[in-house]
């Protein structure tokens, strides 16, 4: 099991603040952007795989 933290896919071009359901920058759904810091490592990996 890796001890390396999974980084956010954010690239600083967030469009969810403008009402997009899926961010044009990182391709995450709005709820994934909002809840990212609460996700465990498995949930974060699932977002990255998608």
The first five atom37 places (N, CA, C, CB, O) and aatype in JSON, in Angstrom:
{
  "aatype": [20, 20, 20, 20, 20, 20, 20, 20, 20, 20, 20, 20, 20, 20, 20, 20, 20, 20, 20, 20, 20, 20, 20, 20, 20, 20, 20, 20, 20, 20, 20, 20, 20, 20, 20, 20, 20, 20, 20, 20, 20, 20, 20, 20, 20, 20, 20, 20, 20, 20],
  "atom_mask": [
    [1, 1, 1, 1, 1],
    [1, 1, 1, 1, 1],
    [1, 1, 1, 1, 1],
    [1, 1, 1, 1, 1],
    [1, 1, 1, 1, 1],
    [1, 1, 1, 1, 1],
    [1, 1, 1, 1, 1],
    [1, 1, 1, 1, 1],
    [1, 1, 1, 1, 1],
    [1, 1, 1, 1, 1],
    [1, 1, 1, 1, 1],
    [1, 1, 1, 1, 1],
    [1, 1, 1, 1, 1],
    [1, 1, 1, 1, 1],
    [1, 1, 1, 1, 1],
    [1, 1, 1, 1, 1],
    [1, 1, 1, 1, 1],
    [1, 1, 1, 1, 1],
    [1, 1, 1, 1, 1],
    [1, 1, 1, 1, 1],
    [1, 1, 1, 1, 1],
    [1, 1, 1, 1, 1],
    [1, 1, 1, 1, 1],
    [1, 1, 1, 1, 1],
    [1, 1, 1, 1, 1],
    [1, 1, 1, 1, 1],
    [1, 1, 1, 1, 1],
    [1, 1, 1, 1, 1],
    [1, 1, 1, 1, 1],
    [1, 1, 1, 1, 1],
    [1, 1, 1, 1, 1],
    [1, 1, 1, 1, 1],
    [1, 1, 1, 1, 1],
    [1, 1, 1, 1, 1],
    [1, 1, 1, 1, 1],
    [1, 1, 1, 1, 1],
    [1, 1, 1, 1, 1],
    [1, 1, 1, 1, 1],
    [1, 1, 1, 1, 1],
    [1, 1, 1, 1, 1],
    [1, 1, 1, 1, 1],
    [1, 1, 1, 1, 1],
    [1, 1, 1, 1, 1],
    [1, 1, 1, 1, 1],
    [1, 1, 1, 1, 1],
    [1, 1, 1, 1, 1],
    [1, 1, 1, 1, 1],
    [1, 1, 1, 1, 1],
    [1, 1, 1, 1, 1],
    [1, 1, 1, 1, 1]
  ],
  "atom_positions": [
    [[0.85, -1.18, 0.0], [0.0, 0.0, 0.0], [0.88, 1.24, 0.0], [-0.96, 0.0, 1.22], [1.83, 1.32, 0.79]],
    [[0.59, 2.18, -0.87], [1.4, 3.39, -1.0], [1.07, 4.39, 0.09], [1.18, 4.02, -2.37], [-0.08, 4.51, 0.52]],
    [[2.09, 5.12, 0.54], [1.89, 6.17, 1.53], [1.82, 7.54, 0.85], [3.02, 6.16, 2.58], [1.67, 8.56, 1.52]],
    [[1.93, 7.55, -0.48], [1.88, 8.79, -1.22], [0.43, 9.28, -1.3], [2.48, 8.62, -2.63], [-0.47, 8.52, -1.63]],
    [[0.24, 10.56, -0.99], [-1.1, 11.15, -1.09], [-1.51, 11.3, -2.54], [-1.15, 12.52, -0.38], [-0.68, 11.57, -3.41]],
    [[-2.78, 11.13, -2.78], [-3.31, 11.3, -4.13], [-3.64, 12.77, -4.31], [-4.57, 10.4, -4.37], [-4.42, 13.35, -3.56]],
    [[-3.03, 13.36, -5.32], [-3.22, 14.79, -5.57], [-4.54, 15.04, -6.29], [-2.06, 15.34, -6.4], [-5.08, 14.17, -6.96]],
    [[-5.02, 16.24, -6.12], [-6.24, 16.66, -6.81], [-5.99, 16.76, -8.31], [-6.74, 18.01, -6.24], [-4.9, 17.14, -8.73]],
    [[-6.97, 16.43, -9.12], [-6.83, 16.58, -10.56], [-7.01, 18.03, -11.03], [-7.82, 15.69, -11.27], [-6.95, 18.31, -12.22]],
    [[-7.25, 18.93, -10.1], [-7.5, 20.34, -10.44], [-6.32, 20.93, -11.2], [-7.78, 21.15, -9.17], [-5.16, 20.75, -10.82]],
    [[-6.63, 21.66, -12.28], [-5.59, 22.36, -13.04], [-5.82, 23.87, -13.02], [-5.55, 21.85, -14.49], [-5.21, 24.6, -13.8]],
    [[-6.69, 24.32, -12.12], [-6.9, 25.75, -11.94], [-7.8, 26.41, -12.98], [-5.61, 26.42, -11.95], [-7.77, 27.63, -13.13]],
    [[-8.58, 25.63, -13.69], [-9.51, 26.17, -14.68], [-10.93, 25.73, -14.36], [-9.11, 25.71, -16.1], [-11.63, 25.22, -15.23]],
    [[-11.36, 25.94, -13.14], [-12.65, 25.44, -12.68], [-13.81, 26.15, -13.36], [-12.75, 25.59, -11.17], [-13.88, 27.38, -13.39]],
    [[-14.71, 25.36, -13.9], [-15.91, 25.94, -14.52], [-17.17, 25.6, -13.74], [-16.04, 25.45, -15.96], [-18.26, 26.04, -14.11]],
    [[-17.04, 24.84, -12.66], [-18.23, 24.51, -11.88], [-18.77, 25.74, -11.17], [-17.93, 23.4, -10.86], [-19.96, 25.8, -10.85]],
    [[-17.92, 26.72, -10.92], [-18.38, 27.96, -10.28], [-19.28, 28.76, -11.23], [-17.19, 28.81, -9.84], [-19.99, 29.67, -10.79]],
    [[-19.25, 28.42, -12.51], [-20.09, 29.08, -13.49], [-21.32, 28.27, -13.84], [-19.3, 29.37, -14.73], [-22.07, 28.61, -14.76]],
    [[-21.54, 27.18, -13.09], [-22.74, 26.39, -13.28], [-22.58, 25.11, -14.06], [-23.73, 27.21, -13.95], [-23.55, 24.37, -14.24]],
    [[-21.38, 24.82, -14.52], [-21.17, 23.55, -15.23], [-21.26, 22.38, -14.26], [-19.81, 23.54, -15.95], [-20.72, 22.45, -13.16]],
    [[-21.92, 21.32, -14.65], [-22.04, 20.12, -13.82], [-20.71, 19.38, -13.79], [-23.16, 19.2, -14.35], [-20.31, 18.85, -12.76]],
    [[-20.01, 19.35, -14.94], [-18.69, 18.73, -15.04], [-17.68, 19.84, -15.35], [-18.66, 17.6, -16.15], [-17.88, 20.62, -16.28]],
    [[-16.62, 19.9, -14.58], [-15.6, 20.93, -14.75], [-14.87, 20.74, -16.08], [-14.59, 20.89, -13.6], [-14.49, 19.63, -16.43]],
    [[-14.69, 21.83, -16.8], [-13.99, 21.77, -18.09], [-12.5, 21.56, -17.9], [-14.23, 23.06, -18.88], [-11.82, 21.08, -18.81]],
    [[-11.98, 21.9, -16.73], [-10.55, 21.76, -16.46], [-10.16, 20.35, -16.03], [-10.14, 22.73, -15.4], [-9.34, 19.7, -16.68]],
    [[-10.75, 19.88, -14.94], [-10.33, 18.59, -14.36], [-11.28, 17.44, -14.69], [-10.22, 18.71, -12.87], [-10.97, 16.29, -14.39]],
    [[-12.41, 17.75, -15.3], [-13.39, 16.74, -15.72], [-14.09, 16.03, -14.56], [-12.72, 15.71, -16.58], [-14.65, 14.94, -14.74]],
    [[-14.06, 16.65, -13.37], [-14.8, 16.08, -12.24], [-16.19, 16.68, -12.18], [-14.04, 16.32, -10.9], [-16.41, 17.82, -12.61]],
    [[-17.13, 15.9, -11.64], [-18.46, 16.42, -11.38], [-18.39, 17.43, -10.24], [-19.45, 15.26, -11.04], [-17.47, 17.4, -9.42]],
    [[-19.38, 18.32, -10.2], [-19.41, 19.35, -9.16], [-19.26, 18.77, -7.76], [-20.7, 20.14, -9.26], [-18.5, 19.29, -6.95]],
    [[-20.01, 17.68, -7.48], [-19.96, 17.11, -6.14], [-18.58, 16.52, -5.82], [-21.03, 16.04, -5.98], [-18.18, 16.47, -4.66]],
    [[-17.85, 16.08, -6.85], [-16.51, 15.56, -6.63], [-15.53, 16.68, -6.3], [-16.03, 14.78, -7.86], [-14.63, 16.5, -5.47]],
    [[-15.69, 17.82, -6.93], [-14.86, 18.98, -6.63], [-15.09, 19.42, -5.19], [-15.15, 20.14, -7.61], [-14.15, 19.64, -4.43]],
    [[-16.37, 19.55, -4.82], [-16.73, 20.03, -3.49], [-16.28, 19.06, -2.4], [-18.23, 20.24, -3.41], [-15.8, 19.5, -1.35]],
    [[-16.42, 17.77, -2.63], [-16.16, 16.77, -1.58], [-14.76, 16.15, -1.63], [-17.17, 15.68, -1.67], [-14.46, 15.25, -0.84]],
    [[-13.9, 16.59, -2.53], [-12.6, 15.95, -2.75], [-11.82, 15.73, -1.46], [-11.78, 16.79, -3.7], [-11.3, 14.64, -1.24]],
    [[-11.72, 16.73, -0.61], [-10.91, 16.62, 0.62], [-11.5, 15.63, 1.63], [-10.77, 17.97, 1.27], [-10.8, 15.18, 2.53]],
    [[-12.76, 15.31, 1.49], [-13.4, 14.35, 2.39], [-13.3, 12.92, 1.86], [-14.86, 14.72, 2.6], [-13.57, 11.96, 2.6]],
    [[-12.91, 12.76, 0.58], [-12.8, 11.43, -0.01], [-11.63, 10.66, 0.58], [-12.65, 11.53, -1.53], [-10.59, 11.24, 0.91]],
    [[-11.81, 9.36, 0.71], [-10.68, 8.52, 1.12], [-9.87, 8.18, -0.14], [-11.17, 7.2, 1.85], [-10.26, 8.53, -1.25]],
    [[-8.74, 7.52, 0.04], [-7.84, 7.23, -1.07], [-8.52, 6.42, -2.17], [-6.62, 6.5, -0.57], [-8.28, 6.65, -3.36]],
    [[-9.35, 5.47, -1.8], [-10.05, 4.63, -2.78], [-11.0, 5.47, -3.64], [-10.83, 3.5, -2.08], [-11.08, 5.29, -4.85]],
    [[-11.72, 6.39, -3.01], [-12.65, 7.25, -3.75], [-11.88, 8.18, -4.71], [-13.5, 8.1, -2.78], [-12.32, 8.4, -5.84]],
    [[-10.76, 8.7, -4.25], [-9.95, 9.57, -5.11], [-9.41, 8.81, -6.31], [-8.79, 10.18, -4.31], [-9.41, 9.33, -7.42]],
    [[-8.95, 7.59, -6.09], [-8.46, 6.78, -7.2], [-9.57, 6.5, -8.21], [-7.88, 5.45, -6.68], [-9.32, 6.51, -9.42]],
    [[-10.78, 6.27, -7.72], [-11.91, 6.02, -8.63], [-12.18, 7.23, -9.51], [-13.17, 5.65, -7.82], [-12.49, 7.08, -10.69]],
    [[-12.09, 8.42, -8.95], [-12.29, 9.64, -9.74], [-11.2, 9.76, -10.8], [-12.29, 10.88, -8.82], [-11.49, 10.08, -11.95]],
    [[-9.96, 9.51, -10.41], [-8.85, 9.59, -11.36], [-9.01, 8.57, -12.49], [-7.52, 9.38, -10.65], [-8.72, 8.88, -13.64]],
    [[-9.47, 7.38, -12.17], [-9.63, 6.34, -13.2], [-10.71, 6.73, -14.21], [-9.99, 5.0, -12.56], [-10.58, 6.46, -15.4]],
    [[-11.76, 7.35, -13.72], [-12.85, 7.75, -14.59], [-12.38, 8.85, -15.51], [-14.08, 8.21, -13.78], [-13.15, 9.34, -16.33]]
  ]
}
